[in-house]
Amino acid sequence: MPKTIHTTEEQNRSMQRYYILQSRIYDATRWSFLFGRRQLICALPFGREAKIKVLEIGCGTGYNLRNMARCFPKATFTGLDVSEHMLKKARRNTAAFSERVELISRPYTLGETQFLGRMDAIVFSYSLSMINPQWQELLQQAQADLKPGGLIAVADFHNSRLGWFKRHMGNNYVRMDGHLLAQLRPDFIGLFDQVKPAYGGVWEYFVFVGKKAD
Ligand SMILES: C[S@@+](CC[C@H](N)C(=O)[O-])C[C@H]1O[C@@H](n2cnc3c(N)ncnc32)[C@H](O)[C@@H]1O
């Protein structure tokens, strides 16, 4: 289990602290274990010319925003992140697309109204597993922020059979209990749903694209 975190404010502060240092090494290291991120973008069922609005929650250093901006040249993107240190990197990484990529420095929270019913797709890439215990509230908010028929796209850790590995990830704020797919599958109409092993089965990660009911 991840370090015990209770309130939203504590979760936000923990992330802000954690990513002061991690933001410096993030882009150089995460390619080696955050699997499925490219596949997630490929699984988005939009045409290249689609004029869609996409929101990424916990956009970090902008890896997905930059790749999505390349794939969908007429789309506009909003990236939200609670860590200003991560967003500083994201500004640099998405500079070539700054007319279409907006970055917002704040947490995503249940009850907010900024994006209500306006999004064609909402992306959570390795953020939900770190938002504990508020991840369900954030999925609820995403339902509200999607247009009818809008898509949720999630890549994240799924589970591990190794207790020591789950504890290690818990010490890095990651919960890995199969809990995310268990919630996504009944809440959205599945369009793409894949679980894959990493490093011969040390852990499993998943890629899920689902549709909000019309
Ligand atoms: C593992 S990183 C993932 C970054 C990026 N999505 C990627 O795939 O590389 C998790 C990100 O989620 C952000 N985050 C955590 N809790 C958040 C919250 N409540 N609201 C917005 N962002 C949050 C963190 O600051 C961090 O940048």
The ligand as an SDF file (V2000), in Angstrom:
LIG
                    3D

 27 29  0  0  0  0  0  0  0  0999 V2000
    4.0280    9.6730  -12.7260 C   0  0  0  0  0  0  0  0  0  0  0  0
    3.7030   11.3290  -13.1580 S   0  0  0  0  0  0  0  0  0  0  0  0
    2.9440   11.1290  -14.7550 C   0  0  0  0  0  0  0  0  0  0  0  0
    3.2350   12.2740  -15.6740 C   0  0  0  0  0  0  0  0  0  0  0  0
    2.7560   12.0930  -17.1230 C   0  0  0  0  0  0  0  0  0  0  0  0
    1.3330   11.9010  -17.1840 N   0  0  0  0  0  0  0  0  0  0  0  0
    3.4680   10.9460  -17.7900 C   0  0  0  0  0  0  0  0  0  0  0  0
    2.8050    9.9870  -18.2230 O   0  0  0  0  0  0  0  0  0  0  0  0
    4.6950   11.0110  -17.9040 O   0  0  0  0  0  0  0  0  0  0  0  0
    2.2950   11.7490  -12.1330 C   0  0  0  0  0  0  0  0  0  0  0  0
    1.9430   13.2300  -12.2190 C   0  0  0  0  0  0  0  0  0  0  0  0
    0.6630   13.4410  -11.6000 O   0  0  0  0  0  0  0  0  0  0  0  0
    0.6890   14.6850  -10.9260 C   0  0  0  0  0  0  0  0  0  0  0  0
   -0.3850   14.6980   -9.9280 N   0  0  0  0  0  0  0  0  0  0  0  0
   -0.4720   13.9670   -8.7990 C   0  0  0  0  0  0  0  0  0  0  0  0
   -1.5960   14.2440   -8.1280 N   0  0  0  0  0  0  0  0  0  0  0  0
   -2.2670   15.1910   -8.8580 C   0  0  0  0  0  0  0  0  0  0  0  0
   -3.5150   15.8630   -8.7100 C   0  0  0  0  0  0  0  0  0  0  0  0
   -4.3030   15.6380   -7.6550 N   0  0  0  0  0  0  0  0  0  0  0  0
   -3.9000   16.7550   -9.6550 N   0  0  0  0  0  0  0  0  0  0  0  0
   -3.0930   16.9830  -10.7450 C   0  0  0  0  0  0  0  0  0  0  0  0
   -1.8890   16.3810  -10.9310 N   0  0  0  0  0  0  0  0  0  0  0  0
   -1.4920   15.4820  -10.0040 C   0  0  0  0  0  0  0  0  0  0  0  0
    2.0890   14.7290  -10.3410 C   0  0  0  0  0  0  0  0  0  0  0  0
    2.4890   16.0100   -9.9530 O   0  0  0  0  0  0  0  0  0  0  0  0
    2.9210   14.1490  -11.4810 C   0  0  0  0  0  0  0  0  0  0  0  0
    3.3960   15.1540  -12.3490 O   0  0  0  0  0  0  0  0  0  0  0  0
  1  2  1  0
  2  3  1  0
  2 10  1  0
  3  4  1  0
  4  5  1  0
  5  6  1  0
  5  7  1  0
  7  8  2  0
  7  9  1  0
 10 11  1  0
 11 12  1  0
 11 26  1  0
 12 13  1  0
 13 14  1  0
 13 24  1  0
 14 15  1  0
 14 23  1  0
 15 16  2  0
 16 17  1  0
 17 18  1  0
 17 23  2  0
 18 19  1  0
 18 20  2  0
 20 21  1  0
 21 22  2  0
 22 23  1  0
 24 25  1  0
 24 26  1  0
 26 27  1  0
M  CHG  2   2   1   9  -1
M  END
$$$$
